[in-house]
Amino acid sequence: MAAEVGPAPGPAYHRAMATITIIGGHGKIALRLSRLLSARGHEIRSWIRSAAQENEVRAAGATPLILNVEPVGTNSFTTLLQGQDVVIWCAGAGGGNPQRTYAVDRDAAIRSIDAAQAAGVGRYLMVSYFGSRTDHGVPADQPFFHYAESKAAADAHLRASSLDWTILGPSRLTDQPGTGAIETGDGIEAGAVSRDDVAAVAAAALEHPGTIRTTIAFNNGPTPIADALA
């Protein structure tokens, strides 16, 4: 399951009802994840960029907080994360602008990690991508290079933290209906995975202590999610 494993995990996440902040709460995976987590009784707070996104976020079972993460400093992040049990990073600049990609996908993500530690959050789940690593091999003249660099830096910072972290590395995303089954483990090739199933993996990872301090690269595949993560 885990391509990379850090130090021994701290206390497991077992709370029946948790307070959870999703950063980037209007994304396609984030909205799906909000529905799953709120249905399980968790209290969800979703950070979004625009008031126009509020209705969709509320319909998914979350309480919206309008916040542009780019200018927010670590101290402000820390204040906003006080009392939260879990932070889930789903935010992204969306590509196209290298400066903004670094500002959101790297710098703001790193500040949120530092803030989560300072606020005593404990559990942090990062939605990254299949193949995220410092030696990603993307040529510097390719548009994807800035995103690959940003995610590699944020993921590395999270691994070095004291948080009970999990990094998800889904393959190419699709809008196909979820299957409830994936493949993961050493040696798998990049393929494709439904956004439904990425959200389901994220929700399940919070309930499996064995996912703490692991990086999970995955595609859709033959194994039920709960079995794949066990």
N, C-alpha and C positions, 0 to 999 in steps of 0.2 A: 504493500500500500504506500509506504512512505519512501520517497526518493531521498529525502534528507531528514535526519533526526537530530534534534538538539539535546540539551541536558535532560536529566530525569524530570518529569512533570511535577508541578506543584499540586495543590488540592484540586480534586476533580470537580467538574461542574455538574451539580446534581439537583439544582433548585427546580421545584415543580413550576414555580412562576418566577420569571426573572424580568428585570428591567433591562431593555436592550435598545441601544442606539444604532441605527443604520445610517451610515454616512453615504450620501448618494441615493436617497430613498425613492427617487422617481424612476430609476433605471428599470429595465425589463426584468432583470433577475431580482432586484430589490423588491419590486412590487409583488412578485410571486412569493418571495421569501416572507414578506410581511403577512401575507394571507396565511401561510403555513404556520408561522410562529404565533400570530394572534389567535388562530384557531386552537392552538395548544395552551392558551391561557396566559401567554407572555404579554407584558406591557411594552409596546413598541413605540419608540420615538424616531421619526425619520427626518433627517436633515435634507432639505431641498433648496434649489436655487431660486424658485419663482413661486409667487402666490397662485399662478395659473395651474400649478401642479397639486395644489392642496386637496381638491376634491377626489382625485384619483388615489392619493395617499390615504386619505381618510377611508375611502371605500375599501382599501386593502387592509384596514384594521389598525392603522398607525396614526399617531398624533404628529402632524407636521411641524417642523421648525424651519423657517426660512433663513438660510444662512449661506453666504458665499464663502467657502473654506479658504480661498486663495489668500485673503489678507488676514485671516484670523491667526493670532499668535498662540504660542503654546500655553501661556497663562490663561487666556480666554477659553481655549479648548478644555483646559483642565477644569475650569469652573463649570462649563457646560456638561462635563462628563461625571461630575460628582454624583454619587448615588447610583450609578449604572453598574450592572453586573457584567454586561457584555457589550463590546463594540464590534460592529461588522462594517468593514470598509468595502463599499460597492461603487465609490465615486470614480470618475474619470473625466479627463478633459475632452475625450472624443476624437483625439488626433487632429492633424492638420496644422496646428500651431505649436512648434517646438517649445517656445517659451512658456506657453500655458500648460503644455504637457508636463514639463518639469515642475511647474508651480503647483499643479494639482496632484499628479500621479506620483511624484517623488516628494516634494517639499511638504505639502499639506499632509500627506500620508504619514511622513516621518514625525511631524509635529503631533499628529493624533496619537501615534504610538507613545511618544514621550508623555503626552497628556494623560493617556490611559494609565500609564504607570504611576504618574504623580497623583491621579485621582483615586488610585486603589481599585481600579476596575477589575483587573485580574485576567479575564478571558477576552481574547481578541481574535477575530476571524477575518482573514484577508482574502478577498476574491481577486486572484491574480490570473495567470494564463499558463497554458501548457508550454513548457520550455523556458519559463522565466528563470534566469540565472545570470551571474555576472559574465560568464563566457558564452553569451547567447549566440554569438556569431553573425548577428545582423550587420551587414555593411553600413558604414557611417553615411553613405550617400543615399540610403533607402529611407523613405518616410517613416517606416516602423521603428527605425533605430532609436529615436528619442523616447518612444514608449517603452521599448525593451530596456533601455538604460534606466529609465525612471522606475519601472517595476522591479528591476533587479536591485536597485539601491534601497527601495522601500522594503522589499522582502528580506534583504540582508539585515536591515536595521531591526525588523521585527524579530528575526531569529536570534539576534544578539540581546534582545530585551529580556526582562524578568517576567514577562507576561506568559500566561498559558495560551500560547498561540496555535493557530492552525492556518495554513496557507493552502487554498484551493487552486489547482491548476487545470481548469477545464480546457478541452480542445476547442476547435472551431464551433461557434455557437449557432444553433438553429432554433427555429420557432416550431419545430415539429412537436406533437404531443409527447409528454414524458412517458418513458417506459418503466420507470422505477428500477432500472437495472443499469449497471456500469461495468467497465473493466478498469482496473488500476493495478499498479505494481511495477516492479523493475522491468525494463525492457519493452514496455508497450510503445507503439508508434502513435503519433498524433493522428487523430481522426476527427470525429464530430460528436457533439453532445447537445441535447435539448436544454434550452434555458429552464424548462420545467424541472429537469433532473438536476441541473446545477443548484437550483433553489432547494430541492429535496436533499441533496448531499449536504448543503450548508446547514439546514435544519437538523439533519441526522447527526452531523459532526458535533453539534453542541451537546448531544445526548450520549456521545461515546467518549469516555475519558481517554481511550486509546488513541484518539486523534490529536491529543494535546502535544504540541511541539513536533508536529509532522507536516510534511508537504505532500499533498495528495494530487497527483496528476491523473486525469481520468478522461475516458470517452464513454459513450453509451456502449453497453456490452451485455454479457449474459448473466451477471451476478446481481441479485437483489442488493440494493444500496446498503441496507442494514448488515447484510452478510459481508459485503465488500469492506465495510468500515470496522467490522468487529475485530 
